[in-house]
């Protein structure tokens, strides 16, 4: 042992200890900027979007936000200073019988999980490259076409294993009731529950969105913001399909909404896109990490906590801050005067209530041009992993 200090020995033991676990992960808490705004630079670049979103992340966010804009943000609403990514989701609303609509209060912003799957076997997680963007979900979806209740994962074959099926199985609506009774598993329910159940969610409703984690290794974006990525065979865990050989961190958004404040009140819940089914839940992401830094965090043995906590403070690379202090976001002047929080006579953007049984349609014409591609497909260093049981289907 000559030449090896006690500190070095402890670090080596930690490496060996962590190597025995499965996937690593961390939870990135991000405060939501006040208000809901019709901004979506991914789907509606240059113009107000069809519906309002809750935004979290780098403060340079607007109609035409780019990677460079995010990296130049004066601050980020996330609790790690190095993460200037853009995370946004539709808002949740309550509609009264007289047609008045009001935003449901969002509790604690958004938590973005960075999961390092697969849980077993060899893995090689690659950081999001500069300029990487993607979309999870489909704002126009209103039909659930798969088995209910959901079959066990071992039975996910045929239609149940298609990309379309996995995309819908990546959504979750979790009725929260902290206390002696355990909460539901993540993404166990893929559409908005009936009002009779929602009125029992005494600690709110958690919306959950898992993003695709398999990448084609070359395109930073695609015209539909989905075709360059794909889901692994089990949504979170599993294997990547042919043509998508690169495994990215598996993003999972969680946001909690205070629906208990409407218990017993006549009316209905709906998303800001007019969807009362929940099947149109979606999330958008533009990476705001320096790829080299994110890769170092992915590969660092201490950035996945052995106690399964996923606490960002346990990663020595992260600069921890209070994201709530970042309030420098200013919406574009075209929508500055809009009140998307309510009460109001209709949803922002004029979206009408859309029930299940069909596919909704867009009323805004936009042109999306994808110009940047990624050409370096060299394998990244092998990452080390920590097992956790937080997201058990």
N, C-alpha and C positions, 0 to 999 in steps of 0.2 A: 504493500500500500504506500510505499515511500513515494512522495511527490504528489499524492492525492490528499487534498485538504478535506476536512469534515464537511464543508459546504459542498464541495464537488461530489463527495460520496453521496450526500443526501439527494443532490440533483440527479445523479445516475440512478439511484433507487427510485426516484420519482418517475424517471423515464421508463424503467422496467415495469413499475406499477401501472402507469397509464397505458402502456402497450397491451396490457391484458384486458382492457376494456373494449367496448364497441365504439360507436360513433361519438365524436365530441360535439359540443354545441355551446352557444351562448345566446342570451336573451338581450336584445338591444331595445331599451325603453326610449321612446320618442314622444315628446309632448306634441299635441296638435296645436297648430296656430289658431287663434280665436277666429271663429266663423266658418262658414262653408261657402265655397266659391266655385264658379263655373270655369275651372282651369284644368286642362288636360293636354299638356304639350305632346304627349305620345299619340293620342288618337285624333285630337283636334288642334294641330299646330297652327298658331297664328290667329286663332279665332276663339271666342267663348265656347265652351263645351256645351253639350245638350243638357247636362245635369250637373248638380253641385257635388263637390268632393271635400273630404276632410284631408288636410295636407300635413305632412310631417317630414322633417329633414332639413337640408340646406336652405338657407334663407333666400337665395337667388332663384326664385321659382316663379314662372310666368308662362305666357302662351307659347314661347319658343325656347324653353329651357334646354340647354345642352350640357354635356359633361363638363365642359370648360366653365360654364356659368356656375354650376354647382360647386366646383372646386374653388371658385373665386368667392364663394359665399362668405360674408363677414362672420357668420356663426351657423350652427346647426341646432335644431331642437332635440336632437338625440343626445344621449348621455355619454357618448364617446366623441371627443372632439375631432378625431380623424374620420368619422363617418359623416359625410355631407351628401349622402344619397337622398333621392327623392322617393318618398313612399306615399301613395295616396289611394283612397278608397271612397266609394259613395257614402253619403250620409244616410242616417236612418231617421224617418219621420213618423209622426202620428197624425192621422187624418180624422177630424171630427165629422159627425153626420151632416153638419151644415156645409161641409166642403173646406173649412178652414184647416190649414196644415201648419204644423209646428215641428221644429227639429227636436229630436230626442237628445238629451244631454249625453255627450261622450265622456266616459270616465277614464282619466289617466292616460289619454292619448292612445298610442299604438305600441305594441311590442312586436318587434321583428325577430323571430327565431332564426339563427344561422345554424342549421343542423348539418352534420358531416356524415352523410350516409354513403355507402351501405354500412349496416351495423356489424357485419361479419365479413371475413375474407379480405383480399387485397383491395385497397382503395387508393385513389390518387385524386384528391380534390383540387380543382384549379380555381383560382380567384377570378372574379368577374373582371374582364379586361376593361380598359378605359373606353368609355362610350357605349357600354353594354346597356341594353334596354329590354324589357319584356312585360307582357301582360298575362295575368291569370284570370280565368273565368270569361264569361260572355255576357255583356250587358243586355243583349237582346234575347237571351234564353228564357223560356217560360215553361218548358216541359221537362219532366224527369222521366227518362225512358227506360230506366233500369229497375232491377228487382228491389222490392221493398217487402220485408226487411232485407238488408244487404247480405248476400252470401259471404261465407268465410273467404278469406283471401286465397286459400288454396283452390277455391272454385272460381276464381276470376279467370275465366277463359272465354274465347269467342267474343261476342259483343260486349261482355262485361269487362274485357281487357283492352278495348279500343281506346284510342286517345280521347275520343268524345266522352266515353264513360269515365275515364280517369279524371278528366277535367271537371266533371260534375261531382265526383267523389272527393275532390280536393276542397270542397266547400263545407263549412260547418256552422251550425247554429246551436250554441251550447247554452242551455238553461241553467243559470248559476244559482246555487243555494249552498253557501258555505256553512259548515257546521258538521254535526254528526253524520249527515248523509253525504256521501261522496258525489262530486259533480260527474257529469257524463264524460266519456272519453272524447278526445279531440276528433273533430269531423265525423262523429257518429251519425249525425243528422244533416242532410244535405239541402234542406229547404226550410223556409220559415215555418215554425210550428203553429198549430191552431191557437186561437186566442185563449181557449180554456187552459192550455198548458202555459202560455206566455204569462198569464196572470198568476202563476205559481213561482215565477222566477224572481224570488225576493231579492237577489243580489245582481240582477241584470241579465242581459243577453249578450253572450260573447260571439262575435262574428269571426270566423276563421277562414283563411284562404292559404292553401299550399300552392307554391309556384313550381313550374317545371324545373327539374334540376339536371336534365340531360341536354347537352348543347351540340350543335353540328360542328363546332370548332372553327368556324370561319366567319359567320355573319354576326355583327353586333346588334342587328335588328332585322326585321322582315316587314313586308307591307302590312301584314295583319298583326304584327308584333308577337306572333306565336309560333310561326312555322320554323323558326331557327332553333327552337327548343322543343323538348318533349318530356312527358312525365315518365318516371321510372315505373316498373311493372306493378309496384304496390303503392304508388303515389309518393309516399315518403321513402320507404326502403325499397329493395328490389333491384332489378337490373335495367340498364338503359337499352332502348330499342336500336335496331340497326340504323346506321346513318347519324347517330347522335352519341359519339364515343366519349365525349368529354363530360366528366361529372363535376358539376358546380355545387357550391353550398346550396342546401335546400332551404329556401326562404319560406317561412310561415308567418303570416300576419295574424295578430289577435287584437281585437278592439272590443271594449265593453261599453254597452249602452244602457242607460238607466231606465229601462222600460217599466220597472216597478213603480215609477212615479205616475204611471197611467193605469195601474191596477184598478179594475172596476169601472173605468171611464169608457163610455160608449164610443166606438170608433175602431180604426184598424191601423196597423203598422205597415209601412211600405218604404222601400229604398228611394233615394233621390231620383232614380231613373224611372220612377212610376211603377216599379215592380212590387206587387204584394205577395208574390210567391217566394221570393228570396233566391230563386234560381238565376237571377241576373246579377248576383253579387260578383264583384270583380275587384282586382287590385292591379296597380301599376307600379313599376319600379324602373328607376334610372340609377345606375351605380354612381356613387360619389366617393368611392375609395381610390386611393393610389393602389394599383394592383400589387405592387411589390410589398406594400405594407400589409394588405389584406392576406396575401399569401403567407407572409411570416406569421400572422396571427393564426391562420388555419393550421400551420405546421407546428406551432409552439405547443409543447405538452401541457403548459399551465393555462391555456386559454379554453380548455374544456375541464370543468370542475369534477373531481372524482366523487364528490358527494351528490352529484346529479343536480346541483343548484343552478348551473348555467349563469352564475353571477359575473358580470363584466369586470367587476373589481378584482377578480381572481386572475385576470389576464394582465401581466406586468407591462405589456406593450401599449395598452390603452391609456389614453389621457382621460380620466373621468371628470365630468363636469355636470352642472345642472342645466339640462337642456331647456328647462322651463324659462330660463333667463334670456333665451334667444327669441326676441319679439321684433325682429327687424324686417319681417316679411311684409311687403306692400303689394296688394293685388293690382292688376292692370287698371288703368283709368276707365276703360270701357265698362267694367263691372263693379267699380268702386261703390256706386250708389245702390247696388242690388242688396236687398235684404233676404238672404237665403236661410235665415234662422227662423223667421216667422215671428208671430202668426201672420199668415198670408193666405190669399184666396186660392192660390195654385202653387205647384212646385216651380222652383226657378227653372227658366228655360221653357216653361209652358208644357212640361211633361204631364200627360194624363195618366190616370190609374190604369195599369195593365195587369189583367188577371192571367191565370194559367190557361193552357190549352192551345197556345199558338206561339209564334216567334215574333217578338216586337220588331219594329223597323226604325231605321234612322231617318231623321228629317233634315240632317245637315250634310252638305256635300263638302268633303275635304280631299285634298290630294296629298298623299304621303310618299315622299321620295326617300329611299334607303340608299345611301351612297357609301357608307363606310363599312369595311370588312376587316376581319382579323385574320392574319396569315401565319402567326406563330403558333403552331399546334404542338410544340415540344411539351413533353410531360413535365409537370411541376414536381417538386420534391414530395416524397411520401409524407403524408400528415400523420400525426399521432392522435389517438381518439379516446374519448371517455364515454362510457355507456350511460344512457339515461332512459327512463321509462315514462317520460312526460307525455309523449304522443303515441299512445297505444290505441290503434284502431280496434 
